[in-house]
Amino acid sequence: MKKQRQNLISKMICFLLTLQLFVIGVQGNIKIDEGDSTLEVLIWMINQSIVVLKQMSGEEKK
């Protein structure tokens, strides 16, 4: 039972981190629409995504 709960919590965390990546993409699109440089937005998105991907990787190892 405890393992199932932990598995469910891990899946929820991964889902929320994936949702966070989606939000980063939407924010990037908004920044471009507001007139920011595409290259600057891409660099910003990569920097934001690296943190999330590190968190996802840490969750998978648990």
PyMOL Python script that loads the backbone (N, CA, C, O; Angstrom):
from pymol import cmd

cmd.read_pdbstr("""\
ATOM      1  N   MET A   1       0.819  -1.193   0.000  1.00  0.00           N
ATOM      2  CA  MET A   1       0.000   0.000   0.000  1.00  0.00           C
ATOM      3  C   MET A   1       0.863   1.257   0.000  1.00  0.00           C
ATOM      4  O   MET A   1       0.590   2.212  -0.728  1.00  0.00           O
ATOM      5  N   LYS A   2       1.905   1.243   0.825  1.00  0.00           N
ATOM      6  CA  LYS A   2       2.787   2.402   0.912  1.00  0.00           C
ATOM      7  C   LYS A   2       3.511   2.629  -0.417  1.00  0.00           C
ATOM      8  O   LYS A   2       3.692   3.767  -0.849  1.00  0.00           O
ATOM      9  N   LYS A   3       3.922   1.533  -1.057  1.00  0.00           N
ATOM     10  CA  LYS A   3       4.623   1.645  -2.333  1.00  0.00           C
ATOM     11  C   LYS A   3       3.687   2.200  -3.412  1.00  0.00           C
ATOM     12  O   LYS A   3       4.117   2.990  -4.253  1.00  0.00           O
ATOM     13  N   GLN A   4       2.420   1.796  -3.394  1.00  0.00           N
ATOM     14  CA  GLN A   4       1.451   2.297  -4.362  1.00  0.00           C
ATOM     15  C   GLN A   4       1.237   3.796  -4.176  1.00  0.00           C
ATOM     16  O   GLN A   4       1.140   4.544  -5.149  1.00  0.00           O
ATOM     17  N   ARG A   5       1.164   4.228  -2.913  1.00  0.00           N
ATOM     18  CA  ARG A   5       0.985   5.649  -2.636  1.00  0.00           C
ATOM     19  C   ARG A   5       2.186   6.446  -3.124  1.00  0.00           C
ATOM     20  O   ARG A   5       2.032   7.512  -3.719  1.00  0.00           O
ATOM     21  N   GLN A   6       3.377   5.928  -2.871  1.00  0.00           N
ATOM     22  CA  GLN A   6       4.586   6.614  -3.310  1.00  0.00           C
ATOM     23  C   GLN A   6       4.643   6.661  -4.839  1.00  0.00           C
ATOM     24  O   GLN A   6       5.054   7.669  -5.414  1.00  0.00           O
ATOM     25  N   ASN A   7       4.234   5.578  -5.495  1.00  0.00           N
ATOM     26  CA  ASN A   7       4.214   5.531  -6.944  1.00  0.00           C
ATOM     27  C   ASN A   7       3.231   6.568  -7.494  1.00  0.00           C
ATOM     28  O   ASN A   7       3.534   7.248  -8.474  1.00  0.00           O
ATOM     29  N   LEU A   8       2.075   6.690  -6.881  1.00  0.00           N
ATOM     30  CA  LEU A   8       1.078   7.659  -7.302  1.00  0.00           C
ATOM     31  C   LEU A   8       1.593   9.075  -7.115  1.00  0.00           C
ATOM     32  O   LEU A   8       1.413   9.927  -7.985  1.00  0.00           O
ATOM     33  N   ILE A   9       2.226   9.324  -5.992  1.00  0.00           N
ATOM     34  CA  ILE A   9       2.783  10.653  -5.729  1.00  0.00           C
ATOM     35  C   ILE A   9       3.870  10.987  -6.749  1.00  0.00           C
ATOM     36  O   ILE A   9       3.928  12.116  -7.236  1.00  0.00           O
ATOM     37  N   SER A  10       4.723  10.032  -7.077  1.00  0.00           N
ATOM     38  CA  SER A  10       5.775  10.260  -8.078  1.00  0.00           C
ATOM     39  C   SER A  10       5.178  10.576  -9.445  1.00  0.00           C
ATOM     40  O   SER A  10       5.664  11.456 -10.155  1.00  0.00           O
ATOM     41  N   LYS A  11       4.115   9.849  -9.809  1.00  0.00           N
ATOM     42  CA  LYS A  11       3.457  10.110 -11.087  1.00  0.00           C
ATOM     43  C   LYS A  11       2.813  11.493 -11.103  1.00  0.00           C
ATOM     44  O   LYS A  11       2.849  12.184 -12.121  1.00  0.00           O
ATOM     45  N   MET A  12       2.226  11.895  -9.983  1.00  0.00           N
ATOM     46  CA  MET A  12       1.618  13.218  -9.904  1.00  0.00           C
ATOM     47  C   MET A  12       2.672  14.312 -10.025  1.00  0.00           C
ATOM     48  O   MET A  12       2.457  15.318 -10.700  1.00  0.00           O
ATOM     49  N   ILE A  13       3.805  14.108  -9.371  1.00  0.00           N
ATOM     50  CA  ILE A  13       4.889  15.087  -9.447  1.00  0.00           C
ATOM     51  C   ILE A  13       5.399  15.195 -10.876  1.00  0.00           C
ATOM     52  O   ILE A  13       5.613  16.301 -11.371  1.00  0.00           O
ATOM     53  N   CYS A  14       5.596  14.070 -11.544  1.00  0.00           N
ATOM     54  CA  CYS A  14       6.054  14.092 -12.937  1.00  0.00           C
ATOM     55  C   CYS A  14       5.033  14.777 -13.839  1.00  0.00           C
ATOM     56  O   CYS A  14       5.407  15.521 -14.746  1.00  0.00           O
ATOM     57  N   PHE A  15       3.743  14.531 -13.595  1.00  0.00           N
ATOM     58  CA  PHE A  15       2.703  15.198 -14.377  1.00  0.00           C
ATOM     59  C   PHE A  15       2.758  16.704 -14.171  1.00  0.00           C
ATOM     60  O   PHE A  15       2.666  17.466 -15.134  1.00  0.00           O
ATOM     61  N   LEU A  16       2.909  17.140 -12.918  1.00  0.00           N
ATOM     62  CA  LEU A  16       2.958  18.569 -12.639  1.00  0.00           C
ATOM     63  C   LEU A  16       4.203  19.223 -13.235  1.00  0.00           C
ATOM     64  O   LEU A  16       4.144  20.359 -13.705  1.00  0.00           O
ATOM     65  N   LEU A  17       5.321  18.513 -13.217  1.00  0.00           N
ATOM     66  CA  LEU A  17       6.529  19.054 -13.837  1.00  0.00           C
ATOM     67  C   LEU A  17       6.372  19.147 -15.351  1.00  0.00           C
ATOM     68  O   LEU A  17       6.866  20.089 -15.972  1.00  0.00           O
ATOM     69  N   THR A  18       5.688  18.175 -15.945  1.00  0.00           N
ATOM     70  CA  THR A  18       5.402  18.227 -17.375  1.00  0.00           C
ATOM     71  C   THR A  18       4.490  19.402 -17.683  1.00  0.00           C
ATOM     72  O   THR A  18       4.677  20.096 -18.682  1.00  0.00           O
ATOM     73  N   LEU A  19       3.517  19.623 -16.836  1.00  0.00           N
ATOM     74  CA  LEU A  19       2.626  20.771 -16.993  1.00  0.00           C
ATOM     75  C   LEU A  19       3.415  22.075 -16.896  1.00  0.00           C
ATOM     76  O   LEU A  19       3.133  23.036 -17.610  1.00  0.00           O
ATOM     77  N   GLN A  20       4.389  22.096 -16.020  1.00  0.00           N
ATOM     78  CA  GLN A  20       5.247  23.275 -15.882  1.00  0.00           C
ATOM     79  C   GLN A  20       6.018  23.535 -17.174  1.00  0.00           C
ATOM     80  O   GLN A  20       6.177  24.688 -17.575  1.00  0.00           O
ATOM     81  N   LEU A  21       6.495  22.482 -17.825  1.00  0.00           N
ATOM     82  CA  LEU A  21       7.176  22.650 -19.110  1.00  0.00           C
ATOM     83  C   LEU A  21       6.225  23.232 -20.152  1.00  0.00           C
ATOM     84  O   LEU A  21       6.615  24.084 -20.951  1.00  0.00           O
ATOM     85  N   PHE A  22       4.992  22.774 -20.140  1.00  0.00           N
ATOM     86  CA  PHE A  22       3.989  23.303 -21.063  1.00  0.00           C
ATOM     87  C   PHE A  22       3.773  24.799 -20.812  1.00  0.00           C
ATOM     88  O   PHE A  22       3.693  25.583 -21.758  1.00  0.00           O
ATOM     89  N   VAL A  23       3.679  25.191 -19.546  1.00  0.00           N
ATOM     90  CA  VAL A  23       3.487  26.596 -19.193  1.00  0.00           C
ATOM     91  C   VAL A  23       4.684  27.436 -19.647  1.00  0.00           C
ATOM     92  O   VAL A  23       4.510  28.562 -20.112  1.00  0.00           O
ATOM     93  N   ILE A  24       5.879  26.901 -19.514  1.00  0.00           N
ATOM     94  CA  ILE A  24       7.076  27.602 -19.993  1.00  0.00           C
ATOM     95  C   ILE A  24       6.961  27.866 -21.491  1.00  0.00           C
ATOM     96  O   ILE A  24       7.310  28.947 -21.965  1.00  0.00           O
ATOM     97  N   GLY A  25       6.471  26.876 -22.231  1.00  0.00           N
ATOM     98  CA  GLY A  25       6.276  27.057 -23.671  1.00  0.00           C
ATOM     99  C   GLY A  25       5.263  28.137 -23.979  1.00  0.00           C
ATOM    100  O   GLY A  25       5.465  28.937 -24.892  1.00  0.00           O
ATOM    101  N   VAL A  26       4.178  28.167 -23.229  1.00  0.00           N
ATOM    102  CA  VAL A  26       3.157  29.200 -23.427  1.00  0.00           C
ATOM    103  C   VAL A  26       3.719  30.576 -23.094  1.00  0.00           C
ATOM    104  O   VAL A  26       3.474  31.545 -23.813  1.00  0.00           O
ATOM    105  N   GLN A  27       4.477  30.659 -21.999  1.00  0.00           N
ATOM    106  CA  GLN A  27       5.097  31.931 -21.628  1.00  0.00           C
ATOM    107  C   GLN A  27       6.066  32.401 -22.703  1.00  0.00           C
ATOM    108  O   GLN A  27       6.130  33.591 -23.011  1.00  0.00           O
ATOM    109  N   GLY A  28       6.815  31.472 -23.270  1.00  0.00           N
ATOM    110  CA  GLY A  28       7.736  31.815 -24.348  1.00  0.00           C
ATOM    111  C   GLY A  28       6.999  32.367 -25.548  1.00  0.00           C
ATOM    112  O   GLY A  28       7.440  33.339 -26.161  1.00  0.00           O
ATOM    113  N   ASN A  29       5.884  31.756 -25.885  1.00  0.00           N
ATOM    114  CA  ASN A  29       5.080  32.230 -27.006  1.00  0.00           C
ATOM    115  C   ASN A  29       4.558  33.642 -26.737  1.00  0.00           C
ATOM    116  O   ASN A  29       4.557  34.486 -27.633  1.00  0.00           O
ATOM    117  N   ILE A  30       4.121  33.894 -25.521  1.00  0.00           N
ATOM    118  CA  ILE A  30       3.638  35.226 -25.153  1.00  0.00           C
ATOM    119  C   ILE A  30       4.759  36.249 -25.250  1.00  0.00           C
ATOM    120  O   ILE A  30       4.550  37.358 -25.744  1.00  0.00           O
ATOM    121  N   LYS A  31       5.959  35.880 -24.778  1.00  0.00           N
ATOM    122  CA  LYS A  31       7.098  36.794 -24.842  1.00  0.00           C
ATOM    123  C   LYS A  31       7.412  37.166 -26.296  1.00  0.00           C
ATOM    124  O   LYS A  31       7.703  38.323 -26.598  1.00  0.00           O
ATOM    125  N   ILE A  32       7.350  36.178 -27.186  1.00  0.00           N
ATOM    126  CA  ILE A  32       7.614  36.456 -28.603  1.00  0.00           C
ATOM    127  C   ILE A  32       6.536  37.374 -29.171  1.00  0.00           C
ATOM    128  O   ILE A  32       6.835  38.307 -29.917  1.00  0.00           O
ATOM    129  N   ASP A  33       5.285  37.106 -28.816  1.00  0.00           N
ATOM    130  CA  ASP A  33       4.181  37.949 -29.278  1.00  0.00           C
ATOM    131  C   ASP A  33       4.300  39.380 -28.771  1.00  0.00           C
ATOM    132  O   ASP A  33       3.847  40.315 -29.431  1.00  0.00           O
ATOM    133  N   GLU A  34       4.910  39.553 -27.595  1.00  0.00           N
ATOM    134  CA  GLU A  34       5.106  40.884 -27.031  1.00  0.00           C
ATOM    135  C   GLU A  34       6.279  41.619 -27.676  1.00  0.00           C
ATOM    136  O   GLU A  34       6.495  42.801 -27.407  1.00  0.00           O
ATOM    137  N   GLY A  35       7.032  40.929 -28.518  1.00  0.00           N
ATOM    138  CA  GLY A  35       8.103  41.587 -29.254  1.00  0.00           C
ATOM    139  C   GLY A  35       9.507  41.250 -28.794  1.00  0.00           C
ATOM    140  O   GLY A  35      10.472  41.812 -29.310  1.00  0.00           O
ATOM    141  N   ASP A  36       9.643  40.355 -27.844  1.00  0.00           N
ATOM    142  CA  ASP A  36      10.991  39.956 -27.417  1.00  0.00           C
ATOM    143  C   ASP A  36      11.683  39.192 -28.544  1.00  0.00           C
ATOM    144  O   ASP A  36      11.033  38.589 -29.398  1.00  0.00           O
ATOM    145  N   SER A  37      12.991  39.231 -28.528  1.00  0.00           N
ATOM    146  CA  SER A  37      13.788  38.524 -29.520  1.00  0.00           C
ATOM    147  C   SER A  37      13.566  37.018 -29.401  1.00  0.00           C
ATOM    148  O   SER A  37      13.542  36.465 -28.302  1.00  0.00           O
ATOM    149  N   THR A  38      13.404  36.376 -30.539  1.00  0.00           N
ATOM    150  CA  THR A  38      13.178  34.934 -30.548  1.00  0.00           C
ATOM    151  C   THR A  38      14.346  34.200 -29.904  1.00  0.00           C
ATOM    152  O   THR A  38      14.144  33.249 -29.149  1.00  0.00           O
ATOM    153  N   LEU A  39      15.556  34.634 -30.196  1.00  0.00           N
ATOM    154  CA  LEU A  39      16.739  33.981 -29.628  1.00  0.00           C
ATOM    155  C   LEU A  39      16.779  34.139 -28.109  1.00  0.00           C
ATOM    156  O   LEU A  39      17.086  33.186 -27.393  1.00  0.00           O
ATOM    157  N   GLU A  40      16.470  35.342 -27.615  1.00  0.00           N
ATOM    158  CA  GLU A  40      16.453  35.562 -26.173  1.00  0.00           C
ATOM    159  C   GLU A  40      15.391  34.703 -25.490  1.00  0.00           C
ATOM    160  O   GLU A  40      15.625  34.155 -24.413  1.00  0.00           O
ATOM    161  N   VAL A  41      14.227  34.589 -26.121  1.00  0.00           N
ATOM    162  CA  VAL A  41      13.153  33.777 -25.559  1.00  0.00           C
ATOM    163  C   VAL A  41      13.554  32.312 -25.555  1.00  0.00           C
ATOM    164  O   VAL A  41      13.284  31.601 -24.588  1.00  0.00           O
ATOM    165  N   LEU A  42      14.189  31.855 -26.611  1.00  0.00           N
ATOM    166  CA  LEU A  42      14.634  30.469 -26.679  1.00  0.00           C
ATOM    167  C   LEU A  42      15.649  30.169 -25.580  1.00  0.00           C
ATOM    168  O   LEU A  42      15.567  29.127 -24.929  1.00  0.00           O
ATOM    169  N   ILE A  43      16.587  31.056 -25.373  1.00  0.00           N
ATOM    170  CA  ILE A  43      17.575  30.880 -24.306  1.00  0.00           C
ATOM    171  C   ILE A  43      16.888  30.865 -22.949  1.00  0.00           C
ATOM    172  O   ILE A  43      17.231  30.052 -22.091  1.00  0.00           O
ATOM    173  N   TRP A  44      15.913  31.764 -22.744  1.00  0.00           N
ATOM    174  CA  TRP A  44      15.164  31.802 -21.491  1.00  0.00           C
ATOM    175  C   TRP A  44      14.418  30.483 -21.275  1.00  0.00           C
ATOM    176  O   TRP A  44      14.435  29.929 -20.175  1.00  0.00           O
ATOM    177  N   MET A  45      13.769  29.987 -22.319  1.00  0.00           N
ATOM    178  CA  MET A  45      13.011  28.735 -22.223  1.00  0.00           C
ATOM    179  C   MET A  45      13.925  27.553 -21.901  1.00  0.00           C
ATOM    180  O   MET A  45      13.567  26.695 -21.095  1.00  0.00           O
ATOM    181  N   ILE A  46      15.085  27.506 -22.515  1.00  0.00           N
ATOM    182  CA  ILE A  46      16.036  26.424 -22.242  1.00  0.00           C
ATOM    183  C   ILE A  46      16.482  26.477 -20.788  1.00  0.00           C
ATOM    184  O   ILE A  46      16.537  25.447 -20.116  1.00  0.00           O
ATOM    185  N   ASN A  47      16.802  27.674 -20.300  1.00  0.00           N
ATOM    186  CA  ASN A  47      17.233  27.814 -18.906  1.00  0.00           C
ATOM    187  C   ASN A  47      16.133  27.388 -17.939  1.00  0.00           C
ATOM    188  O   ASN A  47      16.409  26.735 -16.933  1.00  0.00           O
ATOM    189  N   GLN A  48      14.892  27.753 -18.236  1.00  0.00           N
ATOM    190  CA  GLN A  48      13.773  27.367 -17.378  1.00  0.00           C
ATOM    191  C   GLN A  48      13.547  25.853 -17.433  1.00  0.00           C
ATOM    192  O   GLN A  48      13.256  25.225 -16.415  1.00  0.00           O
ATOM    193  N   SER A  49      13.682  25.284 -18.613  1.00  0.00           N
ATOM    194  CA  SER A  49      13.411  23.859 -18.802  1.00  0.00           C
ATOM    195  C   SER A  49      14.461  22.971 -18.154  1.00  0.00           C
ATOM    196  O   SER A  49      14.144  21.879 -17.683  1.00  0.00           O
ATOM    197  N   ILE A  50      15.687  23.421 -18.125  1.00  0.00           N
ATOM    198  CA  ILE A  50      16.765  22.623 -17.530  1.00  0.00           C
ATOM    199  C   ILE A  50      16.463  22.330 -16.064  1.00  0.00           C
ATOM    200  O   ILE A  50      16.666  21.210 -15.596  1.00  0.00           O
ATOM    201  N   VAL A  51      15.983  23.325 -15.350  1.00  0.00           N
ATOM    202  CA  VAL A  51      15.662  23.141 -13.933  1.00  0.00           C
ATOM    203  C   VAL A  51      14.562  22.094 -13.775  1.00  0.00           C
ATOM    204  O   VAL A  51      14.652  21.217 -12.917  1.00  0.00           O
ATOM    205  N   VAL A  52      13.527  22.190 -14.606  1.00  0.00           N
ATOM    206  CA  VAL A  52      12.412  21.246 -14.519  1.00  0.00           C
ATOM    207  C   VAL A  52      12.876  19.838 -14.882  1.00  0.00           C
ATOM    208  O   VAL A  52      12.505  18.873 -14.214  1.00  0.00           O
ATOM    209  N   LEU A  53      13.676  19.714 -15.923  1.00  0.00           N
ATOM    210  CA  LEU A  53      14.150  18.390 -16.344  1.00  0.00           C
ATOM    211  C   LEU A  53      15.042  17.752 -15.276  1.00  0.00           C
ATOM    212  O   LEU A  53      15.017  16.535 -15.094  1.00  0.00           O
ATOM    213  N   LYS A  54      15.824  18.563 -14.576  1.00  0.00           N
ATOM    214  CA  LYS A  54      16.633  18.030 -13.473  1.00  0.00           C
ATOM    215  C   LYS A  54      15.727  17.501 -12.361  1.00  0.00           C
ATOM    216  O   LYS A  54      16.008  16.462 -11.765  1.00  0.00           O
ATOM    217  N   GLN A  55      14.647  18.216 -12.089  1.00  0.00           N
ATOM    218  CA  GLN A  55      13.704  17.761 -11.067  1.00  0.00           C
ATOM    219  C   GLN A  55      13.044  16.461 -11.497  1.00  0.00           C
ATOM    220  O   GLN A  55      12.874  15.554 -10.682  1.00  0.00           O
ATOM    221  N   MET A  56      12.674  16.359 -12.753  1.00  0.00           N
ATOM    222  CA  MET A  56      12.043  15.133 -13.270  1.00  0.00           C
ATOM    223  C   MET A  56      13.015  13.968 -13.177  1.00  0.00           C
ATOM    224  O   MET A  56      12.628  12.865 -12.790  1.00  0.00           O
ATOM    225  N   SER A  57      14.255  14.202 -13.525  1.00  0.00           N
ATOM    226  CA  SER A  57      15.262  13.151 -13.471  1.00  0.00           C
ATOM    227  C   SER A  57      15.454  12.673 -12.030  1.00  0.00           C
ATOM    228  O   SER A  57      15.595  11.476 -11.779  1.00  0.00           O
ATOM    229  N   GLY A  58      15.458  13.598 -11.109  1.00  0.00           N
ATOM    230  CA  GLY A  58      15.594  13.220  -9.698  1.00  0.00           C
ATOM    231  C   GLY A  58      14.420  12.393  -9.207  1.00  0.00           C
ATOM    232  O   GLY A  58      14.591  11.478  -8.400  1.00  0.00           O
ATOM    233  N   GLU A  59      13.224  12.715  -9.696  1.00  0.00           N
ATOM    234  CA  GLU A  59      12.036  11.953  -9.305  1.00  0.00           C
ATOM    235  C   GLU A  59      12.082  10.541  -9.866  1.00  0.00           C
ATOM    236  O   GLU A  59      11.686   9.594  -9.186  1.00  0.00           O
ATOM    237  N   GLU A  60      12.562  10.385 -11.098  1.00  0.00           N
ATOM    238  CA  GLU A  60      12.620   9.069 -11.714  1.00  0.00           C
ATOM    239  C   GLU A  60      13.596   8.154 -10.980  1.00  0.00           C
ATOM    240  O   GLU A  60      13.382   6.944 -10.914  1.00  0.00           O
ATOM    241  N   LYS A  61      14.671   8.727 -10.426  1.00  0.00           N
ATOM    242  CA  LYS A  61      15.657   7.933  -9.718  1.00  0.00           C
ATOM    243  C   LYS A  61      15.131   7.438  -8.377  1.00  0.00           C
ATOM    244  O   LYS A  61      15.592   6.419  -7.862  1.00  0.00           O
ATOM    245  N   LYS A  62      14.163   8.161  -7.813  1.00  0.00           N
ATOM    246  CA  LYS A  62      13.582   7.745  -6.524  1.00  0.00           C
ATOM    247  C   LYS A  62      12.707   6.587  -6.745  1.00  0.00           C
ATOM    248  O   LYS A  62      12.113   6.071  -5.798  1.00  0.00           O
TER     249      LYS A  62
END
""", "prot")
cmd.dss("prot")
cmd.show_as("cartoon", "prot")
cmd.util.cbc("prot")
cmd.orient("prot")
